[in-house]
Amino acid sequence: MPQVQIAKRAQTTGAERRASDRRVAPFSIESIEALPFGERRVGGERRRSRFLHWKRNLIGGLPIVVADRVETARAMVDEALKRRGLWRYPAYMTSTNGEVTYRCAVDPAEHAMFLQADAIHADGMPHVFVSRFKCDVPLPERVATTDLFHDVAREASKRGATMFMLGADETSNRLAAELVTSRYPDLKLVGRRNGFFADQDEEIAACRQIAELAPDILWVSMGVPREQLFIGRHRHLLTTVGVIKTSGGLFDFLSGSKPRAPLWMQRLGFEWLWRMALEPRRLGMRYLKTNPYAMYLLLTQTTR
């Protein structure tokens, strides 16, 4: 083959490769399948993320970071402050429990969505228990978001990191924000908003408001998979945010609208039973369906 043709083919192949590898930012997306989770490149700032240096164990089919709450809180504030003013994709942290383990196993799209997180923590004691006899380096503890929030708030108060609280209904969001500002008077809470939107325009407007405030840490409390979908749709609009952390029912617990299980139940891994007793209609059949299969996955899809 002539050298000219070889050169042209090389140029064409390179252009096609660059085009296929280009990050595509979503704007209007209706489903998980439409989100470009498989198309986003790992940029230099993501490769240098402190979260990616944590050891990971494959537990229940998901890569779970080996880090305790104190270390996680410090790393979140470190990463958030490092990204301040750089206009980059925010780091994204999420958590797994029995329900998430189940959902990711039966839905490849949700599995791919979780794999886009920079770090996945175990918010379930069964994950910790299984890691103790299945992994060379077990998980040090359960990193429950409701507990982690207070660790981060204390660290952020000392170091001047700012926060925004997005999610839950208006009452829970307002009461949670009031409790946080009262308990941590030195914390810079730059804003809050409930997690319900009339339409896509209002959702985008909320993201632009958050982007203007440029919080170092954004807590998104909408539940699975809504909060992950929200991040997938709007991460490209939040380049002034340092770290995004999904939070499930965090604001409901902070506000006191939902009480947490006694400490002994949390330590034994029975907090799900407490929640099911509080909301039997909403959670009863869900937990009876997901928990047995999730336990099977933890025992069979966990490696050293």
N, C-alpha and C positions, 0 to 999 in steps of 0.2 A: 504494500500500500504506500502511495507517495507520502512524503513527509508533510506536505501541505494538508492532505486529508487527515492525517493523524493528528496534526495540531488543531484542526477545526473540530474534530471529534472530541478531543480533550477539553477544548473550550466549552463546547456544548454540554458535555457531561458535567463539567464543573458548575456551569450555570444552572443546570437542572438540579444538581445536588444542593446548591445554595438555596434555590427556590423551595425545594422540598423540606429543607431544614429550617426555613425561616419561621420565626415565632409569629403566630396569628393571634391577635387580640380580639376576643368576642365583643359584640355590642348588643345584638338582639338575639337571644338564644332561648328556645322553648323547652329543651330536654337535655338530660345528661349526655345522651349520645352525640348531641351537636357541639358539646364543649370540646375545644382543641387540646385535650390533655395530652394526646400523643404527639402534638406538633411543637410544643414549647421547648426551645433549646435551653440547655443549662448554661446560662451566661457566666462570665467570670466572677461576678459578685456572688452568685449562688455557689459556685465551686469553692469560694473562700469562706462561705458561711460557717460559723462556729458549730452550728447544729450538725453539719455533715461530718464532723470529726468524732462524733459520739459513736461508740460501738453499738451495733444493732443485732438483735436476736430475731429470727423469724419465728413468730409466735402466732399460731392460728392462721398462718398464711400472710401476715403483715409484718413488715420490718419495724420492730419496736425498739426505741432507743433505750440504752442502759444509762439512766441518769435519775438522780433523786430530785426532790422538789427544790431544795436550796440551790443546787447546782443549776437546775432549769431556770429558776427565777433570775439568778445572776446572769446566765447566758442570754436570756431574753432581753434584759436591760442592756447588756453589753452590745448585743447585735442591733438593738433599736437605736442606741446612741451612735453607733458606728455608721448607721445608714442615714442619720439626720442630714437633711439638705442635699442628698445625693441624687434624688429623683430616680430611684430604681424600683424594680418590682419588689414589693414588700415580702419579707420572709413569712412563711405560712406554717403554723403549727396546729396540729389537731390531736385527737385522742381516740382510742378504741376501747370498747367494752364488749360484752357478750353479744349485744344486738348488732354492733358494727361488724364484729367478726362474722356473724351470720350473713348480714347483708352483703358484705364484700365477697363471700363465698358463692352466693347465689346470683349475684349481679356483677358481671365483669366490668360494666361501665362504672359502677360505684367503686369497685376495686381500683380501677385506673385513676379515679378521682382522688382517692386517699393516697395513692402512691405519688401524687404531685406535691404532697406536703413535704416541707423541709425536715420535719420531725414528727413522729407519731409516738405519743406516750400511752402507757397502759393505765386507763382509768377503771380498772377492774381487778379485784384481788385474785380471781381465778388465774389471770395472766401471770401474776406474781408467783402464786403457788406452783403452777406448771413449770415456770422457768427455773425453780429451785431444784427440780430433779431432771429436767430435760436439757438445760443449757449449761455450758461450761462457766459462763459468767451470768448469774441470775440477776433479775431486776432487783434493785435495792429496796424499792418500795412502790406502792401504788401512788401515781401522781394524779390525784383527783383535782379537777379544775377548780372546784369550790375551795379547796385548801390552797392550791397553787396561787390563786388570785391574791390571797393575803400575803404570801411570800413576795410576789411581784410588787404589790402595793408598797410594802415596807422598803424593798430595794429601790423602787422608783422614787419614793419620797426622799430617800437619802441622797440620790444622785440626780434628781431634777428631771427625770423622764416623765413625759406627759402621757395621758390616757384619754381614750374615748370609749364610751359604753353604748353599744348598738345591739338592740334586741329586746325580746319579751314584749309584753303589752305595756301600755303607758303607765299604769299604776305600779307594776313591778319594777319597771325601769326607773321611774322617778324615786320610789322608795329605796331602791338599791343604791342609786347615786347619792341620795341624802345620807344613807348610812355610811357610805364610803368616805364622803367628805367630812362627816362627823368623826369617824374613827381614825382617819388619816388626814389631819388638817394641813399637813405639809405637802400632800399629794396634789399635783397639778392635773385635775380632771378638766380637760378643755371643752368637753361637751358630752351630750348623751342624746339618744333618740330611741323610740320604740322600734320594733322590728317588723311593722306592718305598713304596707304601701298600697295606695289606691291603684296604681298602675306602674308601668315601667318607667315612665317619665319621672314620677315621684321618687322611684328607687334611684335613678341616675342622679337626680337633683340632690338626694341625700348623700350619695357618694361624693359629689362635687363639694358639698358643704364640709364633709369630713376631710377631703383633700385640702381645702383652704385652711382648715385648722391645723393640719399636719401633725396629728398625734404620733408620738413615738410608738405607742402600743394601742392597737384596736382590738377590743373584745367583741366578738360576734356571737350573740346568744340567740340562736334560732332553732336549734335542734337538727338532727341528722335526717335527711341529707340537705335540708334547706340552706343551712349555713355554708356547706361546702359548695352548693350550686351558686350561692350569692358571691362567694369568693371567686369561683370560676368565671362568672359573668363580669365581675367588676374589678378584679385585681389590677387590670391595666389602668383604671381610673384612679388608683390609690397609690401612686408612685411616691407621694410625699409621706406615706406611712412607713414606719420602720418594720414592725412585726404585727401580724394578724394572728390572733389565737381564737379558735372556735371554742364555744363555751357551753353548749347544750342548755341546761336549765339553770345556769349559774345565777342569773339575776332573780329568779324566783326564790332561790335559797338565800341569797343575800338580803332580799327584801323581807324575808320571813313568811311569804305567802305559802311556801312549802317547807315543812320542817325536815331536817336531815335525820337519818337513822341514828340510834344510839351508837356510841363509839365502838362498843363491843361487837355490834352487828357489822359495822364498817370493817373492822379488823378481821372478822371471820368470813367476809365476802358475801354477807347476806343483805346488803343495802338494797339490792333489787327486790328482795322479799318485802322490805319495809315500804318501798315505793308502790309495789303491787297492792299492798294492803290499803294504802292511801287512795289509790286510783284503780280499783279492780276492773272497772269497765274498760278503761283506756289501755291498761297495761297487762291485765290478766292473761288474755289469750295471746298477746304478743310475746310475753315472757315464756309462757308454756310452749310456744312454738319455737322460739329462737334459742332459748337457753340449752336444751338438750343437745341440739346440733352444734351450737357454739362450743360446748364442752367436748364433744367428739372432735371438732376441728382443733381445739387447743391440744388435745392429746395426740392427734395424728399429724397435724401440720405445724409442729414445732420442732425446730432443729437446733443443734449446738452452734 
